[in-house]
């Protein structure tokens, strides 16, 4: 049974950095595209970043481009999200997800098969 477990969230001030991790088990990690999504209170879950199976292609939402970096370590079955220059509008629950299509539709929520439980990120002003 596939499982994704996020960690690394917390409460930080504006301008700070955080690094989220998501460890996968129960699936052939290297064959899945991986993504990060977030959901703020009262809002829909939105795409943040994604990475192809071997890490050769990355994709970002315009709102985080230049501040966030997604990476993966297939040997550790882990995907990361380095978040720099955090803003209050980045406050949300962050979810990692696994896409069985590898490199297709990585910015589309409906293409992801497995989801983690989320980790909370709060950025104070």
N, C-alpha and C positions, 0 to 999 in steps of 0.2 A: 504494500500500500504506500503510495507516494505521500511524502510529507515535506513541507517547507516550513522552516522555522526562522523567523526574523529576530534580529537583536540589534542593539546599538542606539535605540531611540532615547530621548530624554528632553530635559528642559534646558534651553540655552538662551543667550541674549542675541539680539540682532548683531549680525556680522560674524558670529561664531561659526564653527565647523562641527560636523558630525559625520561619522562613517557608519552606515548601516550594513549589516551582513545578513545573508540568507543562506542557510545550509539546507541542502536537499538530500533526501534519502528515499529509497524505494523506487527510483527511476534511473534510467540511463542518462545521467545529467548532461553529458557531452552532446547528446542528440537533441536537446531542447533549447530553443531560444528562451531567453529569460528577460523578464521585465519588472519594472517597479511602477506601481500605481499609488495614488494617494486619495484620501477622502477626508475632506474637512466637514465639520458639523453642518448639517443641513444642505450639503452639496453632493453631487454625484461623484462617483469614483472616476478619477481622471488619470490619463497616461502621464508618466514622468520620464521614463527612460527605458531603453531596451538594448539588448546585445545579442548578436547572432551566436550560433553554436560554438564557434571557435574564437569568438571575440573580434573578428575582423571587421564587423560592421556594428556601429552604435547609432542610436537614434534618441533624440531628446525633444521634449516639449519646448516650445519657444520660451516659456516662462522660466526654465531652468538652464537653458543653453548658456555655456560659459561659466556656470557656477557649480553644476553637478557633473560628476563623472561616474559612469557605470563601468564595471570591470568584472571579470570572472576568473576563477581558478578551477579548471576542470579536474585537477588532481585532488582538490579538496571539496569538490561538489558544492562550491560556494560562489555566490554572486554578491557583489558589493555596490554600494552607492555612496560615493564620497560627496558630501554636501558642504560647500563653502559659501561664505557671504550670505548666511541665512537671513531671511526676512520674516516678519510676522505672518505674511501671507503664505509662507511655507508650512505653517502649522496644520497638521493633519495626522491621520493614521496612515502609515506607509505599509504597503503590501507588496510582497514579491510574488511572482507568478511564473509558471512554466508553460511554454508554448510548444506543442508537439510538431509544429510545422517547420521548426528550425529557424528560418529566416524570413518567413512570409507573414505579413500582417502584424508585425511586432508592436505596432502602435494601437492595435485594435483589441479592446478588452475581451471581445467575444471569441477571439482565437486562442485564449489561454485555457488550459485544461485544469491546472492545479494552482491553488492559492494558499498562501500562508495566512496566519491569524492576525498579522499586523503588528506593528510597533509604533508607539505614539511619539510624535515629534512636536514639541511646543517651543515656539520662538517668541520671546518676550521683547517688547519694544523699550 
